[in-house]
Amino acid sequence: MEMKKRISLELRNRTPVEVAELVVDNCRSSDGEVEGLTDDFKELEFLSMVNVGLTSLAKLPSLPKLRKLELSDNNISGGLETLSEKCPNLTYLNLSGNKIKELSTVEALQHLKNLKSLDLFNCEITTLEEYRESIFELLPQVMYLDGFDAEDNEAPDSEADDDDEDEDGEEGGGPLGDYDDEDEDDEGSEGGEDDDDEDDYVDEEEEEGGEEEEAEVHGEKRKRDAEDEGEDDDDD
């Protein structure tokens, strides 16, 4: 599928200005240039064009908010200065599997002041002697090269970090004060129910006691009536 058509499909009835992430991997650039992208994608923060046959970035539009750019497995050999001009706020750039051979080619990335992670894996440049040391010296702003820093510490997984933060936020959701108030309300309502039960129990006892007293009164009355009748018989 051609890149222009793929981008049109990925819009999914949205306007370009509404798109923050765009993935067009494995489509085809007819002439090795970027096609279908315009300056209207000004809110774009993540763009992936993996294995699309790119040989040039000359037609890349201005993407001022772009942070992450995936360009692996293409045929790019130079022209990286375009990235500094069109995507000045890049923090992550993946150029692995391209035709980059010389340090001078990468030197154009010096103007990407916010670039923290660069991937050149499977590029010919990686075979140069002291390749890693040279890149870190050439691009002092870069913290991670091919997934590792200058001390060979692996780069953190940014997605996993985001997930952890989300989980922490969920676990800590809601002020403690609200939680305590709810407990007190629950305890209060339970205590109220207990008090009601005790009141009902006392009322039942009082009712039973009243019935017993009333029965005793009736019994005494019947007994006196019987005695009176006996006295009347004796008189007769």
C-alpha positions in Angstrom: 0.0 0.0 0.0 1.3 3.5 -0.8 2.2 5.7 2.0 -0.2 8.5 1.1 -3.1 6.1 1.1 -2.0 4.5 4.3 -1.9 7.8 6.1 -5.3 8.6 4.8 -6.7 5.4 6.3 -4.9 6.0 9.6 -6.7 9.3 10.0 -10.0 7.4 10.6 -12.2 10.4 10.0 -9.9 12.7 12.0 -8.3 15.9 10.8 -4.5 15.9 10.8 -4.4 18.4 13.7 -6.2 15.9 15.9 -3.5 13.2 15.5 -0.8 12.8 18.1 0.5 9.3 17.1 0.8 7.9 13.6 2.1 4.5 12.5 2.6 3.7 8.8 5.1 0.8 9.1 5.6 -1.5 6.1 3.7 0.6 3.5 5.6 1.9 0.4 7.1 5.2 -0.6 7.0 5.3 -4.4 10.1 7.5 -4.8 11.9 7.0 -1.5 10.4 10.3 -0.1 8.0 11.0 2.7 4.5 11.2 1.2 1.1 12.2 2.5 2.5 14.1 5.6 1.9 17.8 5.7 2.4 20.7 8.1 -1.2 20.2 9.3 0.1 17.4 11.5 1.4 20.0 14.0 0.2 18.1 17.1 2.1 14.9 16.1 4.3 13.6 18.9 5.0 10.0 17.8 5.7 9.0 14.2 6.7 5.5 13.0 7.8 4.9 9.4 9.5 1.5 9.7 10.4 -0.4 6.5 8.7 2.0 4.0 11.6 2.3 1.5 12.8 5.8 2.5 16.0 7.1 1.0 15.5 10.7 1.9 13.9 12.9 4.6 13.9 16.1 2.4 10.1 16.1 2.2 9.5 15.7 5.9 7.1 18.5 7.0 7.5 20.7 10.0 6.6 18.7 13.1 7.3 21.0 16.0 5.9 18.7 18.7 7.4 15.4 17.5 9.2 13.6 20.3 9.7 10.1 19.0 10.6 9.1 15.4 11.0 5.5 14.2 12.8 5.2 10.9 14.4 1.8 11.2 14.9 -0.6 8.2 14.9 2.0 5.5 17.7 3.1 3.1 18.6 6.5 4.6 22.3 7.4 4.1 22.3 11.1 4.9 20.4 14.3 5.0 19.9 14.1 8.8 20.1 17.9 9.1 16.5 18.0 8.0 15.5 16.5 11.4 17.1 19.4 13.2 15.1 21.8 11.1 11.7 20.1 11.0 11.7 18.2 14.3 13.7 20.3 16.7 12.2 18.7 19.9 13.0 15.1 19.2 14.0 13.1 22.2 14.1 9.6 20.6 15.4 8.7 17.2 15.7 5.2 15.8 17.8 4.9 12.6 18.7 1.2 13.0 19.0 -0.8 9.8 19.8 2.1 7.5 22.7 3.0 5.3 24.6 5.3 7.7 28.3 4.7 7.5 30.2 7.8 8.6 30.4 9.8 11.8 30.1 13.0 9.7 26.6 11.9 8.8 25.5 11.7 12.4 27.2 15.0 13.2 24.1 16.8 11.8 22.2 15.6 14.9 24.2 17.9 17.1 21.5 20.6 16.8 18.9 18.3 18.3 19.5 19.6 21.8 16.8 17.5 23.4 17.8 14.2 21.8 18.3 11.6 24.6 18.2 8.3 22.9 19.7 7.3 19.5 19.6 3.9 17.8 22.0 3.1 15.0 22.0 -0.7 15.4 22.7 -2.7 12.2 24.1 0.4 10.5 27.6 0.1 9.0 28.7 2.9 11.3 28.6 0.6 14.3 31.6 -1.3 12.9 33.9 1.7 13.3 36.6 1.5 15.9 35.5 3.1 19.2 32.1 3.7 17.6 30.3 4.2 20.9 32.9 6.5 22.5 32.9 8.6 19.3 29.1 9.0 19.2 28.9 10.0 22.9 31.7 12.5 22.3 30.1 13.9 19.2 26.6 14.1 20.6 27.0 14.9 24.4 23.2 15.4 24.8 22.6 11.7 24.0 22.3 9.5 27.1 21.5 6.2 25.4 23.0 4.7 22.3 21.5 1.5 20.9 19.7 1.0 24.2 22.6 1.5 26.6 24.3 4.5 28.2 28.1 5.2 28.2 28.5 2.9 31.2 26.7 0.1 29.5 23.6 0.5 31.7 20.4 -0.5 29.8 17.9 2.3 29.1 14.7 2.1 31.2 11.5 1.1 29.5 9.6 4.3 29.3 6.3 2.5 28.8 6.8 0.4 31.9 7.6 3.5 33.9 4.4 5.1 32.7 2.4 2.0 33.7 4.0 2.1 37.2 3.1 5.7 37.6 -0.5 5.0 36.6 -0.7 2.1 39.1 0.8 4.2 41.8 -1.8 6.9 41.1 -4.6 4.4 41.2 -3.4 2.9 44.5 -3.0 6.3 46.1 -6.3 7.6 44.6 -8.5 9.6 47.0 -7.4 11.5 50.1 -7.0 9.6 53.3 -9.3 11.9 55.1 -12.2 10.9 52.8 -11.4 7.2 53.4 -11.5 7.7 57.2 -14.7 9.6 57.1 -16.3 6.8 55.2 -15.2 4.3 57.9 -16.6 6.5 60.6 -19.9 6.8 58.8 -20.0 3.0 58.4 -19.2 2.5 62.1 -21.7 5.1 63.1 -24.5 3.5 60.9 -23.7 0.1 62.4 -23.7 1.5 65.9 -27.0 3.1 65.2 -28.5 -0.2 64.0 -27.2 -1.8 67.2 -28.8 0.9 69.4 -32.1 0.4 67.5 -31.9 -3.3 68.1 -31.3 -2.8 71.8 -34.2 -0.4 72.0 -36.4 -2.9 70.3 -35.3 -5.6 72.7 -36.0 -3.3 75.8 -39.4 -2.5 74.3 -40.2 -6.2 73.9 -39.2 -6.9 77.5 -41.3 -4.0 78.8 -44.3 -5.3 76.7 -43.8 -8.8 78.0 -43.5 -7.5 81.6 -46.6 -5.5 81.2 -48.5 -8.5 79.9 -47.4 -10.6 82.8 -48.4 -7.9 85.3 -51.8 -7.6 83.6 -52.2 -11.4 83.7 -51.4 -11.4 87.5 -53.9 -8.7 88.1 -56.6 -10.6 86.3 -55.7 -13.8 88.2 -55.9 -12.0 91.6 -59.3 -10.6 90.6 -60.6 -14.0 89.6 -59.3 -15.4 92.9 -61.0 -12.7 94.9 -64.2 -13.2 93.0 -64.1 -17.0 93.8 -63.5 -16.3 97.5 -66.4 -13.8 97.6 -68.7 -16.4 96.0 -67.5 -19.0 98.7 -68.3 -16.6 101.5 -71.7 -16.0 100.0 -72.3 -19.8 100.0 -71.3 -20.1 103.6 -73.7 -17.3 104.6 -76.5 -19.2 102.9 
